[in-house]
Amino acid sequence: MNASWETRSVSELSDRIWHALSSATEPGPDPWRTPVLATVGTGGPSVRTVVLRAFTRPGFELIAFSDARAGKILELDRNPTAAWLFYDPTARVQLRVATRMRLHWRDAVAQTYWHRLPEDQRARYRSLAAPGTPRPDPGESGATGFGDESQFAVLIGEMEELDWLWLGPSHHRRARFRRSESDWSGYWVEP
């Protein structure tokens, strides 16, 4: 994310946000490629880092992958609201995104993404042991066994609200955006 975030126009800012999210889906060192995803667990908030696999526009969807047996899948099945946190420490820009999540596994959407994955990435979803299963040692990932996409899940977050914060060198700026259908309205707020 090399572009300066200095702007006085919320419409220009939203264009920069969409561009930054699109750029973050490309492999590489972009800090927005690995956002934090927060869900509601049985004991309260539950957070973890995920890999942003895609950003769709005009759908305004954030897409990540997971093992279908992971705790976040059960949490999202119970409560589909989630928040994503993107942060670039160099640019000092934070983006919080409120989403409504859809889960896909053992369906056509999951199969489509599964077949796009390189073989080495597919192996990560074939572990015989579910995520969080106790192990005797730290070693390598568990033995793989399943050869299809039955343990592979696609998480799609439909973006509803954004909260953008820039911690500039001499001043801070903050803006909020709300979605209505396919249109977004934005306004500046006190940081």
HELIX and SHEET records of a PDB file:
HELIX    1   1 VAL A   10  ALA A   24  1                                  15    
HELIX    2   2 PRO A   31  ARG A   33  5                                   3    
HELIX    3   3 GLY A   71  ARG A   78  1                                   8    
HELIX    4   4 ALA A  108  ARG A  116  1                                   9    
HELIX    5   5 GLU A  119  ARG A  122  1                                   4    
HELIX    6   6 ALA A  123  TYR A  125  5                                   3    
HELIX    7   7 GLU A  149  GLN A  151  5                                   3    
SHEET    1   A 7 GLY A  44  THR A  49  0                                        
SHEET    2   A 7 VAL A  36  GLY A  41 -1                                        
SHEET    3   A 7 THR A  81  ASP A  88 -1                                        
SHEET    4   A 7 VAL A  93  TRP A 105 -1                                        
SHEET    5   A 7 PHE A 152  LEU A 167 -1                                        
SHEET    6   A 7 GLU A  61  ASP A  67 -1                                        
SHEET    7   A 7 ALA A  54  THR A  56 -1                                        
SHEET    1   B 7 GLY A  44  THR A  49  0                                        
SHEET    2   B 7 VAL A  36  GLY A  41 -1                                        
SHEET    3   B 7 THR A  81  ASP A  88 -1                                        
SHEET    4   B 7 VAL A  93  TRP A 105 -1                                        
SHEET    5   B 7 PHE A 152  LEU A 167 -1                                        
SHEET    6   B 7 HIS A 172  SER A 180 -1                                        
SHEET    7   B 7 ASP A 183  VAL A 189 -1                                        
END                                                                             
